[in-house]
Amino acid sequence: MAVKQTAGRDALGEFAPKFAELNDEVLFGQVWSREDKLSLRDRSLVTVVALMAQGLTDSSFRYHLTAAKNNGITRTEIAEILTHAAFYVGWPKAWAAFRMAKEVWAKESAEDAKAKHQSEMVFPIGASNDGFAQYFSGKSYLAPLSTAQVGIYNVTFEPGCRNNWHIHHAAKGGGQILVCVAGRGYYQEWGKAPLELHPGDVVNIPPEVKHWHGAAPDCWFSHLAVEVPGEGTSNEWCEPMPDETYKELR
């Protein structure tokens, strides 16, 4: 399959049309497309090392690092490739290459962690919890599972994410139940020690109790939030869990 490239035409199409043509049609359209001779993955490996050897860590190097990732070179493999090449092309060049590679593969690492967390539970992670973002430190996700009879929501916290201290008010009944489904997190009531939570743990939260809950600092966490029916129910959001206190958790 031919590799489609327009960078030459986009950048130099008017100024140097022949160079643009050779870049897009010959280099990428013909040389890079010869997968029967060398795979795209292997061509990316060769190109990255060649550019690193010249000390070129500009936009073209970033492009080829991104292409290498898209062509199947993993975060672990690129680290080993650059480490191996460092002994032949020079240590300072390796440092420069690592700085850019770390940025290119950082997003993949986060996406992999999210995908792994999703694979550990049957409930969807859901969409970004933007409607309640002001009451959370860090990023959370929300997946409504039931909005009739009893409200049930799968709430997912990225590592380090937790909600503010809050209170579920009710004139009668009310409160909330947390059913932990994946990852590791914490729950704490005002004036009490935090409880570490794991899949299968259930937390009964009575009304009028000030509390917070969320992920451990280094782990994704999901729980089902079950709304207990009641009369005159409302939520009061309070102050955030302080970073210095939260960071004491492990």
BAZAKOL-815771 format. One record per atom (N, C-alpha, C): residue in three letters; x, y, z. Coordinates in steps of 0.02 Angstrom, whole numbers, padded with zeros to 5 digits, always signed. Layout:
N
alaXYZ...
***
This chain:
250
met+00042-00060+00000met+00000+00000+00000met+00044+00062+00000ala+00031+00110-00044ala+00071+00170-00051ala+00062+00215+00009val+00118+00244+00033val+00115+00292+00088val+00096+00360+00059lys+00044+00391+00086lys+00021+00456+00062lys+00056+00511+00102gln+00088+00557+00067gln+00123+00611+00099gln+00112+00676+00061thr+00097+00730+00096thr+00086+00795+00064thr+00130+00849+00095ala+00174+00830+00141ala+00215+00880+00176ala+00256+00922+00127gly+00284+00890+00076gly+00325+00927+00028gly+00284+00979-00009arg+00226+00959-00034arg+00183+01006-00070arg+00157+01061-00025asp+00140+01042+00038asp+00113+01091+00084asp+00164+01144+00102ala+00227+01123+00113ala+00278+01170+00135ala+00316+01204+00078leu+00328+01167+00024leu+00373+01193-00028leu+00343+01188-00099gly+00279+01174-00103gly+00248+01163-00168gly+00257+01220-00217glu+00254+01282-00193glu+00263+01340-00238glu+00336+01360-00244phe+00374+01355-00190phe+00443+01378-00190phe+00489+01328-00225ala+00480+01264-00212ala+00523+01212-00241ala+00480+01152-00262pro+00442+01159-00315pro+00394+01107-00335pro+00427+01039-00350lys+00487+01040-00379lys+00519+00976-00394lys+00540+00940-00330phe+00569+00977-00283phe+00588+00947-00219phe+00526+00919-00185ala+00471+00957-00186ala+00409+00935-00155ala+00384+00870-00188glu+00390+00867-00254glu+00369+00807-00290glu+00412+00747-00271leu+00478+00756-00269leu+00523+00701-00251leu+00510+00677-00180asn+00498+00724-00134asn+00484+00706-00064asn+00420+00665-00058asp+00367+00689-00090asp+00302+00658-00080asp+00292+00596-00123glu+00314+00600-00186glu+00298+00546-00233glu+00353+00492-00236val+00416+00514-00229val+00470+00464-00235val+00490+00436-00167leu+00512+00481-00121leu+00534+00457-00056leu+00479+00419-00019phe+00420+00451-00013phe+00366+00417+00024phe+00322+00374-00022gly+00306+00400-00081gly+00261+00363-00125gly+00292+00300-00153gln+00359+00299-00160gln+00391+00240-00189gln+00436+00203-00139val+00486+00238-00111val+00534+00205-00067val+00500+00178-00004trp+00463+00222+00032trp+00430+00200+00093trp+00376+00148+00080ser+00351+00146+00019ser+00295+00100+00004ser+00318+00031-00017arg+00382+00019-00019arg+00408-00047-00040arg+00408-00095+00020glu+00349-00111+00044glu+00342-00154+00103glu+00362-00226+00089asp+00365-00246+00025asp+00387-00313+00009asp+00462-00321+00020lys+00497-00264+00024lys+00570-00264+00036lys+00586-00253+00110leu+00550-00206+00141leu+00563-00188+00210leu+00498-00159+00239ser+00478-00182+00297ser+00415-00160+00326ser+00418-00086+00347leu+00360-00055+00354leu+00357+00014+00377leu+00389+00021+00446arg+00378-00030+00488arg+00407-00029+00556arg+00484-00027+00552asp+00513-00069+00509asp+00586-00071+00503asp+00613-00007+00471arg+00576+00021+00422arg+00597+00083+00392arg+00597+00140+00443ser+00547+00140+00487ser+00544+00190+00540ser+00604+00184+00586leu+00621+00122+00604leu+00678+00110+00649leu+00742+00138+00618val+00753+00121+00554val+00814+00144+00520val+00815+00220+00516thr+00759+00251+00500thr+00756+00323+00491thr+00768+00360+00557val+00737+00336+00610val+00746+00368+00676val+00819+00366+00696val+00852+00309+00689val+00922+00304+00708val+00966+00348+00663ala+00950+00351+00598ala+00990+00392+00552ala+00985+00466+00570leu+00925+00489+00586leu+00916+00560+00604leu+00948+00574+00671met+00943+00527+00718met+00974+00535+00784met+01050+00540+00776ala+01079+00500+00731ala+01151+00500+00720ala+01176+00568+00696gln+01133+00605+00660gln+01151+00671+00636gln+01136+00727+00686gly+01106+00707+00742gly+01088+00757+00791gly+01028+00798+00772leu+00986+00772+00727leu+00927+00809+00704leu+00867+00792+00748thr+00853+00836+00794thr+00794+00826+00838thr+00746+00884+00827asp+00730+00896+00764asp+00684+00950+00746asp+00614+00921+00733ser+00573+00959+00696ser+00505+00936+00682ser+00504+00873+00640ser+00554+00865+00596ser+00556+00804+00555ser+00569+00742+00598phe+00611+00751+00650phe+00625+00695+00695phe+00562+00677+00734arg+00526+00727+00757arg+00463+00714+00792arg+00414+00678+00746tyr+00411+00700+00683tyr+00366+00666+00635tyr+00384+00592+00629his+00449+00577+00623his+00469+00507+00613his+00462+00467+00678leu+00469+00499+00735leu+00455+00463+00798leu+00381+00446+00801thr+00338+00492+00783thr+00266+00480+00783thr+00248+00425+00733ala+00280+00428+00675ala+00269+00375+00625ala+00292+00307+00651ala+00348+00307+00687ala+00374+00244+00715ala+00323+00215+00765lys+00295+00258+00806lys+00244+00235+00854lys+00184+00207+00816asn+00162+00244+00765asn+00104+00222+00725asn+00118+00158+00686asn+00182+00147+00671asn+00201+00087+00633asn+00217+00027+00678gly+00204+00035+00743gly+00207-00023+00787gly+00265-00027+00835ile+00309+00023+00836ile+00364+00022+00883ile+00338+00046+00951thr+00347+00004+01001thr+00319+00019+01067thr+00364+00065+01108arg+00338+00088+01163arg+00375+00131+01208arg+00438+00095+01234thr+00431+00032+01251thr+00488-00007+01276thr+00540-00016+01221glu+00517-00028+01160glu+00563-00040+01105glu+00601+00024+01086ile+00567+00082+01083ile+00603+00143+01064ile+00655+00161+01116ala+00640+00147+01180ala+00690+00160+01232ala+00751+00116+01222glu+00741+00054+01203glu+00797+00008+01192glu+00835+00027+01128ile+00799+00047+01076ile+00830+00068+01013ile+00876+00128+01024leu+00851+00179+01059leu+00891+00239+01071leu+00950+00224+01118thr+00939+00181+01166thr+00994+00162+01212thr+01049+00127+01173his+01030+00080+01131his+01080+00043+01091his+01117+00091+01045ala+01080+00135+01011ala+01111+00181+00963ala+01156+00231+00998ala+01143+00247+01060ala+01182+00297+01097ala+01257+00280+01098phe+01274+00215+01101phe+01344+00194+01104phe+01380+00205+01038tyr+01341+00214+00984tyr+01371+00223+00918tyr+01367+00294+00893val+01315+00331+00913val+01306+00399+00885val+01324+00454+00935gly+01329+00437+01000gly+01347+00487+01049gly+01294+00498+01103trp+01318+00505+01164trp+01274+00512+01222trp+01231+00576+01220pro+01260+00634+01204pro+01219+00695+01200pro+01162+00690+01149lys+01175+00658+01093lys+01123+00648+01042lys+01067+00604+01069ala+01086+00554+01109ala+01036+00510+01138ala+00992+00548+01187trp+01023+00591+01228trp+00983+00631+01275trp+00932+00674+01238ala+00953+00706+01184ala+00908+00748+01145ala+00852+00706+01115ala+00869+00647+01090ala+00819+00603+01059ala+00770+00578+01111phe+00794+00560+01170phe+00751+00535+01224phe+00700+00588+01246arg+00721+00651+01249arg+00675+00703+01271arg+00614+00706+01224met+00626+00701+01159met+00571+00704+01112met+00531+00639+01111ala+00566+00583+01115ala+00531+00518+01115ala+00485+00511+01176lys+00508+00537+01232lys+00468+00533+01293lys+00402+00571+01284glu+00404+00627+01249glu+00344+00666+01236glu+00297+00629+01188val+00326+00599+01136val+00285+00565+01085val+00250+00504+01114trp+00285+00466+01157trp+00256+00405+01184trp+00217+00417+01249ala+00219+00477+01276ala+00184+00491+01340ala+00109+00480+01333lys+00079+00504+01279lys+00008+00496+01269lys-00011+00424+01262glu+00031+00385+01228glu+00017+00313+01220glu+00016+00279+01287ser+00062+00299+01331ser+00065+00268+01397ser+00001+00280+01436ala-00026+00341+01433ala-00088+00357+01468ala-00146+00319+01437glu-00148+00315+01371glu-00202+00280+01338glu-00200+00206+01353asp-00139+00178+01357asp-00132+00107+01374asp-00158+00093+01444ala-00143+00137+01491ala-00166+00128+01560ala-00242+00131+01564lys-00272+00177+01526lys-00345+00183+01525lys-00376+00121+01495ala-00347+00097+01440ala-00373+00036+01407ala-00367-00025+01453lys-00311-00029+01489lys-00302-00085+01536lys-00354-00083+01591his-00367-00022+01616his-00417-00015+01669his-00486-00036+01643gln-00502-00015+01582gln-00566-00034+01552gln-00573-00110+01547ser-00518-00143+01530ser-00520-00216+01521ser-00532-00253+01587glu-00523-00218+01643glu-00531-00250+01708glu-00602-00248+01735met-00648-00215+01698met-00717-00211+01722met-00766-00217+01664val-00828-00237+01679val-00878-00247+01627val-00915-00182+01611phe-00911-00132+01656phe-00946-00069+01645phe-00903-00021+01605pro-00934+00020+01563pro-00895+00068+01523pro-00867+00124+01566ile-00809+00150+01546ile-00780+00208+01580ile-00824+00269+01569gly-00851+00276+01510gly-00896+00331+01497gly-00861+00393+01472ala-00898+00448+01471ala-00873+00511+01444ala-00841+00553+01500ser-00802+00602+01479ser-00771+00648+01527ser-00825+00681+01570asn-00814+00681+01635asn-00864+00705+01683asn-00862+00782+01688asp-00873+00815+01632asp-00864+00887+01629asp-00914+00925+01672gly-00974+00898+01679gly-01026+00933+01717gly-01009+00941+01790phe-00966+00897+01817phe-00947+00901+01887phe-00872+00915+01896ala-00839+00934+01842ala-00766+00943+01844ala-00745+00993+01898gln-00787+01043+01912gln-00768+01094+01961gln-00765+01065+02032tyr-00794+01007+02042tyr-00795+00976+02109tyr-00744+00919+02115phe-00700+00913+02065phe-00650+00859+02065phe-00580+00889+02058ser-00532+00858+02092ser-00461+00872+02081ser-00435+00817+02035gly-00419+00834+01973gly-00401+00783+01925gly-00458+00767+01878lys-00447+00720+01833lys-00497+00703+01782lys-00536+00641+01801ser-00603+00646+01791ser-00647+00590+01804ser-00692+00578+01744tyr-00724+00519+01744tyr-00769+00500+01690tyr-00834+00474+01720leu-00888+00480+01681leu-00954+00461+01707leu-00992+00420+01655ala-01018+00363+01676ala-01059+00320+01632ala-01125+00305+01668pro-01180+00337+01648pro-01245+00322+01679pro-01266+00251+01660leu-01282+00210+01711leu-01304+00141+01699leu-01379+00134+01710ser-01406+00174+01755ser-01478+00173+01768ser-01499+00242+01792thr-01550+00270+01760thr-01577+00335+01782thr-01650+00329+01801ala-01677+00268+01800ala-01746+00255+01820ala-01746+00214+01885gln-01798+00223+01926gln-01805+00189+01991gln-01749+00210+02038val-01688+00186+02024val-01630+00204+02064val-01574+00227+02018gly-01544+00283+02033gly-01488+00307+01993gly-01425+00269+02007ile-01394+00241+01955ile-01331+00204+01962ile-01283+00230+01910tyr-01225+00251+01931tyr-01176+00281+01886tyr-01107+00249+01898asn-01073+00232+01844asn-01004+00209+01851asn-00959+00271+01848val-00924+00285+01902val-00880+00343+01907val-00808+00317+01905thr-00769+00343+01858thr-00699+00322+01851thr-00652+00382+01864phe-00601+00369+01903phe-00553+00421+01922phe-00485+00403+01893glu-00453+00451+01860glu-00384+00440+01840glu-00340+00441+01902pro-00278+00413+01897pro-00234+00414+01956pro-00228+00485+01985gly-00236+00490+02051gly-00231+00555+02084gly-00295+00595+02085cys-00346+00573+02051cys-00410+00610+02049cys-00453+00592+02109arg-00485+00642+02137arg-00533+00631+02192arg-00583+00689+02192asn-00641+00677+02222asn-00690+00731+02225asn-00680+00771+02289asn-00712+00829+02291asn-00709+00872+02351asn-00746+00839+02409trp-00733+00863+02468trp-00776+00845+02524trp-00848+00865+02505his-00896+00822+02522his-00965+00838+02507his-01012+00801+02554ile-01075+00823+02553ile-01126+00795+02597ile-01189+00782+02557his-01218+00722+02567his-01282+00706+02537his-01337+00722+02588his-01373+00775+02577his-01427+00794+02623his-01492+00758+02605ala-01533+00746+02655ala-01599+00716+02643ala-01643+00727+02705ala-01706+00743+02693ala-01754+00749+02748ala-01774+00680+02772lys-01774+00632+02725lys-01792+00562+02742lys-01759+00516+02692gly-01730+00460+02715gly-01696+00415+02670gly-01632+00447+02644gly-01616+00434+02580gly-01559+00466+02549gly-01493+00434+02566gly-01440+00467+02546gly-01372+00441+02554gly-01349+00409+02489gln-01295+00372+02493gln-01265+00342+02433gln-01230+00277+02451ile-01225+00233+02403ile-01188+00170+02410ile-01136+00167+02355leu-01074+00152+02374leu-01020+00143+02326leu-01004+00069+02319val-01003+00044+02258val-00983-00026+02245val-00920-00023+02202cys-00865-00043+02230cys-00800-00037+02196cys-00793-00093+02143val-00774-00073+02082val-00774-00122+02027val-00705-00132+01995ala-00660-00084+02001ala-00593-00092+01970ala-00544-00042+01999gly-00481-00062+02001gly-00428-00017+02024gly-00422-00013+02099arg-00393+00042+02122arg-00383+00052+02194arg-00398+00125+02211gly-00435+00135+02266gly-00453+00203+02284gly-00459+00212+02359tyr-00489+00268+02378tyr-00497+00285+02449tyr-00565+00317+02462tyr-00589+00306+02523tyr-00649+00340+02547tyr-00633+00365+02617gln-00655+00425+02633gln-00643+00452+02700gln-00701+00494+02723glu-00720+00483+02786glu-00771+00525+02818glu-00736+00577+02862trp-00766+00634+02869trp-00738+00689+02908trp-00722+00666+02979gly-00659+00676+03000gly-00639+00658+03067gly-00618+00586+03076lys-00619+00547+03021lys-00599+00477+03025lys-00541+00463+02977ala-00508+00407+02987ala-00452+00387+02944ala-00478+00364+02876pro-00440+00375+02823pro-00462+00353+02756pro-00462+00277+02751leu-00509+00250+02712leu-00514+00178+02700leu-00490+00163+02629glu-00445+00115+02622glu-00422+00095+02556glu-00474+00049+02525leu-00490+00061+02462leu-00543+00023+02428leu-00516-00019+02370his-00545-00079+02363his-00526-00126+02311his-00589-00154+02279pro-00584-00185+02219pro-00643-00214+02188pro-00679-00262+02235gly-00745-00254+02238gly-00785-00296+02282gly-00804-00262+02347asp-00767-00208+02366asp-00784-00171+02427asp-00848-00131+02416val-00887-00125+02469val-00950-00087+02467val-00948-00036+02525val-00965+00026+02509val-00966+00079+02559val-01037+00107+02563asn-01065+00106+02623asn-01131+00136+02635asn-01120+00205+02665ile-01144+00256+02630ile-01135+00325+02652ile-01202+00353+02675pro-01211+00362+02740pro-01274+00390+02765pro-01282+00463+02745pro-01342+00488+02745pro-01351+00560+02732pro-01320+00601+02789glu-01302+00663+02773glu-01275+00712+02821glu-01204+00695+02844val-01169+00650+02810val-01100+00633+02828val-01053+00665+02776lys-01008+00707+02800lys-00960+00740+02756lys-00905+00690+02738his-00890+00685+02673his-00843+00633+02651his-00814+00652+02582trp-00763+00613+02561trp-00737+00617+02493trp-00717+00547+02472his-00709+00537+02407his-00684+00473+02382his-00651+00483+02314gly-00606+00438+02295gly-00570+00445+02232gly-00516+00392+02225ala-00474+00403+02175ala-00421+00355+02159ala-00361+00361+02205ala-00322+00308+02208ala-00257+00312+02241ala-00211+00355+02197pro-00158+00383+02225pro-00114+00427+02186pro-00084+00395+02124asp-00075+00329+02125asp-00041+00296+02070asp-00083+00245+02033cys-00150+00248+02039cys-00191+00195+02011cys-00259+00222+01988trp-00284+00196+01932trp-00352+00211+01911trp-00401+00178+01960phe-00461+00204+01962phe-00511+00178+02009phe-00581+00190+01982ser-00624+00140+01988ser-00694+00147+01968ser-00740+00118+02022his-00795+00153+02033his-00847+00126+02077his-00915+00143+02049leu-00964+00102+02065leu-01033+00118+02050leu-01059+00163+02106ala-01088+00219+02088ala-01120+00263+02137ala-01195+00252+02133val-01223+00224+02186val-01294+00208+02189val-01329+00261+02231glu-01377+00296+02202glu-01413+00347+02239glu-01470+00315+02278val-01469+00322+02343val-01522+00294+02385val-01582+00341+02383pro-01641+00316+02364pro-01699+00360+02359pro-01715+00393+02427gly-01739+00453+02424gly-01757+00489+02485gly-01799+00549+02469glu-01817+00585+02521glu-01858+00646+02513glu-01815+00707+02530gly-01824+00760+02492gly-01787+00822+02504gly-01712+00813+02497thr-01692+00774+02447thr-01621+00760+02438thr-01585+00816+02400ser-01522+00826+02418ser-01479+00875+02384ser-01407+00860+02402asn-01362+00886+02362asn-01290+00878+02375asn-01259+00945+02391glu-01216+00945+02441glu-01179+01005+02459glu-01105+00992+02447trp-01075+01030+02400trp-01004+01022+02386trp-00964+01070+02428cys-00911+01043+02458cys-00870+01082+02505cys-00800+01090+02477glu-00751+01100+02521glu-00683+01114+02501glu-00648+01052+02471pro-00598+01062+02429pro-00560+01006+02402pro-00519+00971+02456met-00503+00908+02442met-00455+00872+02484met-00386+00901+02471pro-00352+00930+02521pro-00288+00964+02509pro-00235+00917+02479asp-00197+00944+02432asp-00145+00903+02399asp-00096+00875+02450glu-00075+00916+02497glu-00024+00892+02544glu-00049+00835+02588thr-00114+00835+02604thr-00143+00780+02643thr-00153+00718+02599tyr-00178+00730+02539tyr-00192+00674+02493tyr-00127+00637+02476lys-00072+00674+02466lys-00009+00643+02445lys+00021+00598+02499glu-00005+00603+02560glu+00019+00558+02612glu-00007+00487+02603leu-00060+00480+02562leu-00089+00414+02548leu-00044+00376+02500arg-00045+00312+02503arg-00005+00271+02458arg-00049+00219+02422
***
